[in-house]
């Protein structure tokens, strides 16, 4: 029985990471679906702000509620890995949609920013409007990573205060 408890304790950080990543991914998908259903997907500033802040904020809230002591490395892995993976996935998806080589960073970013019709995969204009990637630019990338780091630091600071008090 004691061995079983030790095994469960060893897997707790990994389990927490996976649950946190699912929360972040689910929030990300929910925001995209919500914006598409209510016709807000053309408002790229609001979409970009929501996608840069809300998923990582909900992930941090989960970590705050689920762990009495959230170590900095756990918070960093739980928040930064999905943030970086999201940006890489959107970039590669944009390169695929515009039939550009991923090595051509400037060309891919310009094509995504221009919101030109996709040359690959989706040719229907109404379907292209639902998959709007034009919020993805350098400002979004830098601001969302900065927000992720800020969320990690705030989470760590609040956990330190709650442990002292």
C-alpha positions in Angstrom: 0.0 0.0 0.0 2.8 2.4 0.9 4.6 1.6 -2.4 1.4 2.4 -4.3 1.1 5.8 -2.6 4.7 6.6 -3.5 4.0 5.7 -7.1 1.0 8.0 -7.2 3.0 10.8 -5.7 5.7 10.4 -8.3 3.2 10.7 -11.1 1.4 13.7 -9.7 3.4 16.4 -11.5 3.1 14.6 -14.9 -0.7 14.2 -14.3 -1.0 17.8 -13.4 0.9 18.9 -16.5 -1.3 16.8 -18.7 -4.5 18.1 -17.1 -3.2 21.7 -17.3 -2.3 21.2 -21.0 -5.8 19.8 -21.7 -7.3 22.9 -19.9 -5.2 25.2 -22.0 -6.0 23.4 -25.3 -9.7 23.1 -24.4 -9.9 26.8 -23.6 -8.1 27.7 -26.8 -10.5 25.6 -28.9 -13.5 27.0 -27.0 -12.5 30.5 -27.8 -12.0 29.7 -31.5 -15.4 28.0 -31.6 -17.1 30.8 -29.7 -15.7 33.5 -32.0 -16.7 31.5 -35.1 -20.2 30.8 -33.9 -21.0 34.4 -32.9 -19.3 35.9 -35.9 -16.5 37.6 -33.9 -13.7 35.8 -35.8 -13.1 38.8 -38.0 -12.3 41.0 -34.9 -8.6 39.9 -34.9 -7.6 42.2 -32.0 -10.2 40.8 -29.6 -9.5 37.2 -30.8 -5.8 37.6 -30.4 -6.1 39.1 -26.9 -8.4 36.3 -25.7 -6.2 33.6 -27.2 -3.1 35.2 -25.6 -4.5 35.6 -22.1 -7.4 33.3 -21.3 -6.0 29.8 -21.9 -2.9 30.4 -19.8 -4.8 32.2 -17.1 -7.1 29.2 -16.7 -4.1 26.9 -16.7 -2.6 28.9 -13.9 -5.8 28.9 -12.0 -5.9 25.1 -12.2 -2.3 24.9 -10.9 -3.1 27.3 -8.1 -6.1 25.3 -6.9 -4.7 21.8 -7.4 -1.3 22.2 -5.8 -0.5 23.4 -2.3 3.1 24.0 -3.4 3.5 24.8 -7.1 7.2 24.8 -7.9 8.4 27.3 -10.4 9.6 24.5 -12.8 6.1 22.9 -12.8 4.5 26.2 -13.6 7.0 27.0 -16.3 6.5 23.7 -18.0 2.7 23.8 -17.6 2.4 27.3 -19.1 5.3 27.8 -21.4 5.3 24.5 -23.3 1.7 24.9 -24.6 2.5 28.6 -25.4 5.5 27.7 -27.6 3.8 24.6 -29.1 0.7 26.7 -30.0 2.8 29.3 -31.9 4.8 26.6 -33.7 1.6 24.8 -34.7 -0.1 27.9 -36.0 3.0 28.9 -37.9 3.4 25.4 -39.5 -0.4 25.3 -40.3 -0.1 28.8 -41.9 2.8 27.6 -44.0 0.8 24.6 -45.1 -2.3 26.6 -45.9 -0.3 29.1 -48.1 1.8 26.3 -49.5 5.0 27.9 -48.4 8.2 26.4 -47.0 8.4 26.8 -43.2 12.0 28.0 -43.6 10.7 31.1 -45.3 9.7 32.8 -42.0 9.1 36.3 -43.4 7.0 34.9 -46.3 4.8 32.8 -44.0 4.3 35.6 -41.5 3.4 38.1 -44.4 1.0 35.6 -45.9 -0.7 34.9 -42.6 -0.9 38.7 -41.8 -2.4 39.5 -45.3 -5.3 37.0 -44.7 -5.1 36.2 -48.4 -7.1 33.2 -49.7 -5.5 29.9 -48.8 -3.8 28.1 -51.7 -3.8 24.7 -50.1 -6.4 22.5 -48.2 -9.4 24.9 -48.0 -10.6 26.6 -51.1 -14.1 27.6 -49.9 -14.1 31.3 -48.9 -16.6 30.9 -46.1 -14.6 28.0 -44.6 -11.5 30.2 -44.9 -13.2 32.9 -42.9 -13.8 30.4 -40.0 -10.1 29.5 -39.9 -8.8 33.1 -39.5 -5.1 33.1 -38.6 -4.6 36.8 -39.3 -4.3 37.5 -35.5 -1.0 35.6 -35.6 1.7 38.1 -36.0 4.9 39.1 -34.2 3.0 41.2 -31.7 0.8 38.3 -30.8 3.8 36.0 -30.4 5.8 38.3 -28.2 2.9 39.5 -26.1 1.5 36.1 -25.4 4.9 34.7 -24.4 5.3 37.8 -22.1 1.9 37.2 -20.6 2.7 33.5 -20.1 5.9 34.4 -18.2 3.9 37.0 -16.2 1.3 34.4 -15.3 4.0 32.0 -14.2 5.6 34.6 -12.0 2.3 35.7 -10.5 1.4 32.1 -9.8 4.7 31.5 -8.1 4.4 34.7 -6.0 0.9 33.9 -4.8 1.9 30.4 -3.9 4.9 31.8 -1.9 2.6 34.2 -0.1 0.0 31.6 0.7 2.6 29.2 2.0 4.1 31.9 4.4 0.7 33.0 5.7 
